[in-house]
Amino acid sequence: MKRNFKKSIRCAVRLCVPRAIAGGRGTPTESLTLTQQHAMSALMDVDGESRGYTFEELDLIEAKMKREDEVEARRLAANDEWADRVVAEQEQLEARKAAEAAKRPPLPSVSAKEEELRRFAAALAPFGLTVDVVDGAGRGLATTRAFAAGELLLRVAPTAAVVDGASADSRCHESFALPKEGASLQRCSGCRFARYACAARQRDAWRCHQHECTLLKATRPRVPGATLRLLARLLRLPAPAGPVGSAGGAAGAEGAAAAWAAGSGGLMALSSALEMAEIAEERKLEMGEQAAMMSGLLAHATPGQPAPPPWLVAGILGRIATNALAVTDDELQPIGLGMYPLAALANHSCDPTAAQTFDGATLELRALRPLAAGAPLT
Ligand SMILES: [Zn+2]
């Protein structure tokens, strides 16, 4: 092989190079083999002069090309090694994801869905409302008695609500109220972001704010957007209690159902954008990435605590995307973002039968016109 190679070079030099370099008519490079062309271009690099080469010079050229070949071989080997490592890491990641997926709770069965409907209906019963399954539109709210125009249909506190960035400096983060004339808001000394109308509001808020406060301290001076702050709060909700029993009679069952609907049970019973066919795959991927980022951020902000699993973060993010409502002021200007599972059951309509307003962060739904029993709320 070596001998042949050397012979090719000699051949190229003796027969072709002088003519090629001289630029004579009919440059014969096209008639050379690939090896000969390669040898020729190497010679041209070494010396552009049209002259003969001694065997010593040719040996030097051959040695130089051999060194270059070795460098190229090492580069290719390093590339292969890198590619193998990436593939191995990818396989490990897939295996971890599969293990994670295996730990996820199973999707709710038909009877679990029925149980959710039963609990929502029990929580709505005191208002004279129920949850209705409408063909083609999924679940919706409906009246169980007649309502007069303007009558209160539903009044619920949020499962969690946060003020948006534009109102963060001007409104109490617990009551969403503006400070009284001449008074100023008190700032949380931990994160220096949350503001409260008074010490009592700050005390009320602490149960929800404590986890968020750690997160805000970790991300300072940047402040996560309202969606991520709402997500942080919803992630810390206690897991839903067991089945709603009949202890304490109907009123007891309704109270337990109301607590379930206002907590993580009601939240997770809502539909998620990640499970909806009409949401673009691109948007779903984006939410998955946001979830992974948020999970990492929480792990970083609270090193002592286990980070919430990405599937749970993605599940809540998907429910925020579909169900979160903008909290508005008296002039219907948005001031925050909140999660209200019972109100989120109402379907959208271009000719609504109910109007939604807020008293602080508490949501109120009122009839826009007289409603008969069994009328859908939209
Ligand atoms: Zn704070």
Residues whose N, C-alpha, C, O or C-beta is under 5 A from the ligand:
A	BS01	ZN	C188 G190 C191 R192 A194 C213
